[in-house]
Amino acid sequence: MEDGPCARYIQPMADDLETRRSKLRFRAQRRGFKEVDLVFGAFADAHLARLDAAQLDRFEALLKVPDWRLYDWLTGAENPPQEFDSDVFHLLRDYRKNLTWNG
């Protein structure tokens, strides 16, 4: 850890983000709708480490949307409302399009 007056604030913020990412990853994998669980879980594993705090806010907002609605947005059956049509949603949607299933 760095020395100086701000040193004690540097590590806790990073730890808080990592704790938050871990909690979001857990929630992403256990939504209840298997198809959405698979997409969100794989996306979380692939992308959460690179998302900043604001992007994590947008990801968390998506986790609060009912599964059936998210599924329609992800498959293109419906367009997401403006408040959810974000960079994170676009990453998630594109990730789902490029996801290949083994089996």
C-alpha positions in Angstrom: 0.0 0.0 0.0 1.2 3.5 -0.7 2.4 5.9 2.1 0.9 9.3 2.6 -2.3 10.9 3.9 -4.6 9.3 1.4 -3.0 5.8 1.5 -5.7 4.4 3.8 -8.4 5.4 1.4 -6.9 3.8 -1.7 -7.1 0.1 -0.8 -10.6 0.1 0.9 -12.2 1.5 -2.3 -10.6 -1.2 -4.4 -11.7 -3.8 -1.8 -15.2 -2.4 -1.9 -15.4 -2.7 -5.7 -14.1 -6.3 -5.5 -16.6 -7.1 -2.8 -19.4 -5.5 -4.9 -18.3 -7.4 -8.0 -18.4 -10.7 -6.1 -21.9 -10.0 -4.8 -23.1 -9.0 -8.3 -21.5 -12.2 -9.8 -23.4 -14.3 -7.3 -26.7 -12.6 -8.1 -26.1 -12.8 -11.8 -25.7 -16.6 -11.6 -28.8 -17.2 -9.5 -31.7 -15.2 -11.0 -34.1 -18.1 -11.4 -34.7 -18.2 -15.2 -32.1 -20.6 -16.5 -31.4 -19.0 -19.9 -30.9 -15.6 -18.3 -28.8 -17.2 -15.5 -26.5 -18.7 -18.1 -26.0 -15.4 -20.0 -25.7 -13.2 -16.9 -23.4 -15.6 -15.1 -21.0 -16.0 -18.1 -21.1 -12.3 -18.8 -20.3 -11.5 -15.1 -17.3 -13.9 -15.2 -16.0 -12.4 -18.5 -16.7 -8.6 -17.8 -17.3 -7.6 -14.2 -13.6 -7.2 -13.4 -13.3 -4.5 -16.1 -16.5 -2.5 -15.2 -16.1 0.7 -13.2 -18.4 1.8 -10.4 -20.8 3.6 -12.7 -21.0 0.5 -15.0 -21.6 -1.7 -12.0 -24.5 0.5 -11.1 -26.0 0.0 -14.5 -25.4 -3.8 -14.3 -27.0 -3.9 -10.9 -30.1 -2.1 -12.3 -30.4 -4.8 -15.0 -30.3 -7.4 -12.3 -33.4 -5.9 -10.8 -35.4 -6.3 -14.0 -37.7 -9.3 -14.2 -36.2 -12.3 -16.1 -38.9 -12.5 -18.7 -38.5 -8.8 -19.6 -34.7 -9.1 -19.8 -35.0 -12.2 -21.9 -37.1 -10.3 -24.4 -34.6 -7.4 -24.5 -31.6 -9.7 -24.9 -33.3 -11.7 -27.7 -34.5 -8.5 -29.5 -38.1 -9.4 -29.1 -38.5 -6.0 -27.3 -36.4 -2.9 -27.1 -35.3 -1.9 -23.6 -36.6 1.3 -22.2 -34.1 4.3 -22.4 -33.0 4.0 -18.8 -31.7 0.5 -19.4 -30.4 1.0 -22.9 -26.9 1.6 -21.7 -23.3 0.6 -22.6 -23.6 -2.3 -20.1 -26.8 -3.5 -21.7 -25.1 -3.3 -25.2 -22.1 -5.3 -23.9 -24.5 -7.9 -22.4 -26.6 -8.2 -25.5 -23.6 -8.5 -27.8 -22.0 -11.0 -25.4 -25.3 -13.1 -25.6 -25.2 -12.9 -29.4 -21.6 -14.2 -29.5 -22.1 -16.8 -26.8 -21.6 -20.4 -28.0 -23.0 -23.3 -26.0 -21.2 -26.6 -25.6 -23.5 -29.5 -26.0 
